[in-house]
Amino acid sequence: MPETARAVRFDRFGGTEVLYVTDIPMPSPGPGEVLVAVRAAGINPGESGIRTGALEFLYKTHFPCGQGSDLAGVVTALGDGVTGFAVGDEVLGFSWTRSSHATHTAVPVTQLVPKPPALTWEVAGALYVVACTAYAAVRAVAPKPGETVAVSAAAGGVGTLTVQLLRAMGVRVLGIASPSNEDWLTAHGVERISYGEGLADRLRTAAPDGIDAFIDLFGPQYVELALSLGIPRERVNTIIAFESAQRLGIKAEGSQSASTVDVLAHMTALVADGTVEIPIAATYPLDDVAKAYDELDHRHTRGKIVLIP
């Protein structure tokens, strides 16, 4: 076992320029934990918000700070009391200590599930945040077969899974996205609606009998839009516009409300059996973490960007 691992760190709030990769002491798994050699780790917009300080009101940061929630890899060591996993097992899951953007991380076994052989490392390492967030967002608006649900950022990391879950439930989906995503959305049974000026009119034209629910995956302007369309507050959910949600009395349910191994195992099974897919937009080596976030921060990727340590 090497004495050191490599991990992403930042020492101050800022843009991608504050990110660096450094040697750290090899993590040691505590009771109920395993050490995972990370094969793939997705990146997410929330991590950019933490890095810039925009989410400091939700997630306190202590420097130097690590990064990353999504992970997939191989168990290389067991902590005391661990049962159900063995050295050599392939797993996927999540870290709540901002530690997955690294070559190795110690993770409680209560945050891991076995990786199905059908999943590539990239997909397995990209699964947790988008899968649990999409599950929570869909659950929050309680869609029924035959209803119409609008989704903003419908072709993003969370959006691609959200629209597929809705379609699997027999829901008509209006996916707000750019023209470049037309083919992918159409192939998955989603009606693309262009964002920008005139969006409200386009949505009304597409659904003259009204829209039953709205899932916002982008920002506060869509929360305001949903309410202007007459959608009941209890059927509007945002995963990002927290201040608007509190002020306007709508829901703000995301990955935290669905971060359980039961939900993770359920979503993993749906991906493994092909019910839904996770598009991989790009992969980057760990040392190119800043470039990966530069691409993510443009907010025009379809699917997930993944680090390969």
C-alpha positions in Angstrom: 0.0 0.0 0.0 1.5 3.4 -1.0 2.1 5.9 1.9 0.5 8.8 0.0 -2.5 9.5 -2.2 -3.2 12.3 -4.6 -6.2 14.6 -3.9 -7.7 17.9 -5.2 -7.5 20.8 -2.8 -8.2 24.5 -2.6 -7.0 27.0 0.1 -9.3 29.9 -0.6 -12.6 30.7 -2.4 -12.3 31.5 -6.0 -12.5 30.3 -9.6 -11.0 27.2 -11.0 -7.6 28.7 -10.6 -7.6 27.9 -6.9 -7.8 24.2 -7.5 -4.6 22.1 -7.3 -3.7 18.4 -6.9 -1.3 17.4 -4.1 0.1 14.5 -2.2 -1.7 13.6 1.1 -1.2 10.9 3.6 -3.0 7.7 2.5 -6.4 7.8 4.2 -7.0 5.1 6.8 -10.5 3.6 7.1 -12.1 4.0 10.5 -14.7 1.7 12.1 -17.4 0.9 9.6 -15.4 2.4 6.7 -13.5 1.0 3.7 -10.7 2.5 1.7 -11.6 2.9 -1.9 -9.1 3.3 -4.8 -11.1 5.7 -6.9 -11.5 4.8 -10.6 -13.9 7.6 -11.5 -15.5 10.6 -9.8 -18.1 12.8 -11.3 -18.1 16.6 -10.9 -21.1 18.7 -10.1 -22.3 22.4 -10.1 -22.8 22.4 -6.4 -19.0 21.8 -5.9 -18.4 25.0 -7.9 -20.7 26.8 -5.6 -18.8 25.5 -2.6 -15.5 26.5 -4.1 -16.5 30.0 -4.9 -18.2 30.5 -1.5 -21.6 31.0 -3.0 -23.0 28.1 -0.9 -21.2 28.9 2.3 -24.5 29.7 3.9 -25.3 26.0 3.5 -22.0 24.2 3.6 -19.2 25.6 5.8 -15.7 25.3 4.4 -12.5 24.7 6.3 -9.2 25.2 4.4 -7.4 23.4 2.9 -10.6 21.9 1.5 -11.0 18.7 -0.5 -13.7 18.2 -3.1 -16.1 15.7 -4.6 -19.1 13.5 -3.7 -19.5 11.0 -6.5 -17.2 8.0 -6.6 -16.7 4.5 -8.0 -13.7 2.3 -7.3 -12.2 -0.8 -5.7 -12.1 -1.6 -2.0 -8.4 -1.9 -0.9 -8.7 -2.0 2.9 -11.4 -2.6 5.6 -11.9 -0.7 8.8 -13.0 -2.4 12.0 -16.4 -4.0 12.1 -16.9 -4.0 8.3 -19.1 -6.8 6.9 -20.7 -7.1 3.5 -17.7 -5.8 1.6 -14.3 -7.4 1.0 -11.0 -6.2 -0.5 -11.2 -6.2 -4.2 -15.0 -5.5 -4.4 -16.1 -2.9 -7.0 -18.3 -0.3 -5.5 -20.0 3.0 -6.2 -21.4 5.6 -3.8 -20.8 9.0 -2.2 -18.6 10.9 0.2 -20.0 13.6 2.6 -16.5 14.8 3.5 -15.5 16.3 0.1 -13.0 13.6 -0.6 -13.8 11.7 -3.8 -11.7 13.8 -6.1 -8.6 11.8 -5.2 -6.9 8.6 -5.9 -8.1 7.1 -2.6 -10.7 7.9 -0.1 -12.2 6.3 3.1 -16.0 5.9 2.9 -18.6 4.5 5.4 -20.1 1.3 4.0 -23.5 2.9 4.6 -22.7 5.1 1.6 -21.7 2.4 -0.9 -23.4 -0.2 -3.1 -21.9 -2.9 -5.3 -21.1 -1.7 -8.8 -23.0 -3.8 -11.3 -20.7 -5.3 -14.0 -22.9 -3.7 -16.7 -21.8 -0.2 -15.6 -18.6 1.4 -17.0 -16.4 3.1 -14.4 -17.3 6.5 -15.8 -21.1 5.9 -15.4 -20.7 4.4 -12.0 -18.5 7.3 -10.8 -21.0 9.8 -12.2 -24.1 8.3 -10.7 -24.7 9.4 -7.1 -25.4 13.1 -7.2 -27.5 13.2 -10.4 -29.4 10.0 -9.6 -30.4 10.9 -6.1 -31.1 14.5 -7.1 -33.3 13.5 -10.0 -35.1 10.9 -7.8 -35.8 13.6 -5.2 -36.9 16.2 -7.7 -39.3 13.9 -9.4 -40.7 12.6 -6.1 -41.2 16.2 -4.9 -43.7 17.0 -7.6 -45.6 13.7 -7.4 -46.2 13.2 -11.2 -49.0 10.9 -12.4 -49.2 9.1 -15.8 -50.6 11.4 -18.5 -49.7 14.6 -16.7 -47.5 17.3 -18.3 -44.3 18.3 -16.5 -41.9 21.0 -17.6 -38.2 20.7 -16.8 -35.6 23.5 -17.1 -32.0 22.5 -18.0 -33.5 19.3 -19.3 -30.3 18.2 -21.0 -27.9 18.8 -18.1 -26.4 16.2 -15.7 -29.5 16.0 -13.5 -31.9 17.0 -16.3 -31.1 14.0 -18.6 -32.0 11.6 -15.8 -35.0 13.6 -14.6 -36.7 13.6 -18.0 -36.0 9.9 -18.4 -37.5 9.1 -15.0 -40.6 11.1 -15.9 -41.0 9.4 -19.2 -40.7 6.0 -17.6 -43.6 7.0 -15.4 -45.8 7.8 -18.4 -45.5 11.6 -18.1 -45.5 14.0 -21.0 -42.3 16.1 -20.6 -41.6 19.6 -21.9 -37.8 19.9 -21.7 -36.4 23.4 -21.7 -33.1 23.2 -23.6 -31.0 24.6 -26.5 -31.5 23.4 -30.1 -28.3 21.4 -29.9 -30.1 19.0 -27.6 -33.1 18.4 -29.9 -32.0 15.0 -31.2 -31.1 13.5 -27.8 -34.3 14.8 -26.1 -36.5 13.7 -29.0 -35.0 10.2 -29.0 -35.9 10.0 -25.3 -39.5 11.0 -25.8 -39.1 14.6 -24.6 -40.6 17.6 -26.3 -37.9 20.3 -26.5 -38.8 23.9 -25.8 -36.3 26.6 -26.5 -35.3 28.8 -23.5 -35.0 32.6 -23.8 -37.4 35.4 -24.6 -40.9 34.2 -25.3 -40.5 30.9 -23.3 -43.7 31.4 -21.4 -45.7 31.7 -24.6 -44.0 28.7 -26.1 -44.9 26.6 -23.0 -48.5 27.8 -23.1 -48.7 26.9 -26.8 -47.2 23.4 -26.2 -49.6 22.8 -23.3 -52.8 24.8 -23.9 -54.6 22.9 -21.1 -52.0 23.8 -18.6 -48.8 22.3 -17.1 -49.3 20.2 -14.0 -45.8 20.5 -12.4 -42.4 22.2 -12.9 -39.0 21.0 -12.0 -36.3 23.7 -12.0 -32.7 22.6 -12.4 -31.2 25.9 -13.4 -32.2 29.0 -11.4 -34.7 31.4 -9.9 -36.1 32.8 -13.2 -37.7 29.4 -13.8 -39.4 29.4 -10.4 -41.0 32.7 -11.2 -41.9 31.4 -14.6 -43.6 28.3 -13.1 -45.8 30.4 -10.8 -46.7 32.8 -13.6 -48.0 29.8 -15.5 -50.4 29.0 -12.7 -48.7 25.8 -11.5 -49.5 25.2 -7.8 -46.7 26.0 -5.4 -46.7 22.4 -4.0 -46.0 21.1 -7.5 -43.0 23.3 -8.2 -39.5 22.1 -7.1 -36.1 23.6 -7.5 -32.7 22.1 -6.8 -30.8 25.3 -6.9 -32.9 28.5 -6.2 -33.0 28.1 -2.4 -33.8 31.7 -1.6 -36.6 31.9 -4.1 -38.0 28.6 -2.8 -38.1 29.9 0.8 -39.6 33.3 -0.3 -42.2 31.9 -2.6 -43.2 28.8 -0.7 -42.2 26.2 -3.2 -40.2 23.0 -2.7 -36.4 22.7 -2.8 -35.7 19.0 -2.6 -32.5 17.6 -4.0 -29.8 15.0 -3.4 -29.7 15.5 0.4 -33.3 14.4 0.8 -32.7 11.2 -1.1 -29.1 10.3 -0.2 -29.7 6.8 1.1 -28.3 3.5 -0.1 -31.8 2.3 -0.8 -32.4 5.1 -3.3 -28.8 4.8 -4.7 -29.3 1.0 -5.2 -32.7 1.6 -6.9 -31.3 4.2 -9.3 -28.2 2.0 -9.9 -30.4 -0.8 -10.9 -32.4 1.4 -13.3 -29.2 2.5 -15.0 -27.8 -1.1 -15.1 -30.9 -2.5 -16.7 -31.1 0.3 -19.3 -34.3 1.9 -18.0 -32.4 5.2 -17.9 -28.9 6.2 -19.1 -26.3 8.7 -17.8 -24.7 10.4 -20.8 -21.0 11.1 -20.3 -20.1 14.5 -21.7 -16.3 14.3 -21.1 -13.6 12.7 -19.0 -10.5 14.3 -17.6 -7.5 13.1 -15.7 -7.4 14.2 -12.0 -4.6 16.7 -12.8 -6.9 18.5 -15.2 -9.6 19.2 -12.6 -9.5 22.9 -13.3 -10.2 22.3 -17.0 -13.0 19.9 -16.2 -14.7 22.6 -14.1 -14.1 25.3 -16.7 -16.1 23.1 -19.1 -18.8 22.5 -16.5 -19.2 26.1 -15.5 -20.2 27.0 -19.1 -23.4 25.0 -18.2 -23.9 23.7 -21.7 -22.7 20.1 -21.3 -25.1 17.2 -22.0 -24.8 14.7 -19.1 -21.8 14.3 -16.8 -18.2 15.3 -16.7 -16.0 12.7 -14.9 -12.5 12.8 -13.4 -10.4 9.7 -13.9 -7.7 9.6 -11.1 
